[in-house]
Amino acid sequence: MAISSQKLENIIREHFPNALIKITDLAGDQDHYSLEITDSKFQGLNILAQHRMVKAALSNILDKELHALTIKTKIPN
């Protein structure tokens, strides 16, 4: 399993076109990433709902091309 950070960002950008996205490859293996995403779509949602939105956007690659993902969601100031 592996996915480039660019492909990962492209998939996220399809669902969150106005988001600020920061992706970090944690192990250098294109399989373990940290994602920080800031988007106004998260306004009014609790952290669990925010993470569910992100996971839904990535549902086609989770456990297929992407082994591990740490998610941090933020709302713009």
N, C-alpha and C positions, 0 to 999 in steps of 0.2 A: 504494500500500500504506500502510495506517495502521491503528492499533489504539489505543484509549484505554488509559491506564494502569490504569483501573478494570477493564476487560474482561480485560486481561492478568493482573491480580491475581486476578480471579475464576477464571480457568482454572487458574492455579497453585494456588489455594486448594482446588480440587476434588481435586487429587492430593496436596497437602501441607496438610491442614486445620489442623495445629498449628504450622505454620512461622511464624517471624518473617520478614516479607517487606518489602524496601525496593526500590522501583522509582524510577529516575531517568530522565527523558526527556532524553537527552544533547543533542539538537539542537533541541528544541522543536517537532518535526514529527510526533510520535506514530509514529515509524518507526525510531528509534534509541534503544534503552534499555540501561540498566545494571540488572541484577538482583542483589541480595544476598539470599540465602535461607539461613536457619538452621533446621535440622531434625534431630531425632534419627534420622530414617530414613537419614542419611548415615553413621551410626556404623559403623565397620569397613570402609567402602568407600574406595577410593582416589579421587583427585580426578576422574579420567576417568570412573569409574563414577557418581560423584555428578552430573557434568555430563550424562551420558547419561540419567540419570533425569529431570532437568529438561527436556532436549530431547525426551524421549519424551512428557512431559506436554504439551508445546507443539507436538507434531508436526503437528497440524491447522492451525496458523497460521504456522509457520515457512515463510518464502519465499512466503507468500500474503498475509498481513496484516502480517507483521513482517519488516522487512528486516535489521536488525542488533540483536544482543543480546549484551552482555557479561555473563557469569555468574560470580558468586562464591558458592561454597557454604561453609557453616560448620556445625560441630557445636556444639550448646549446651554450655556449661561445666557 
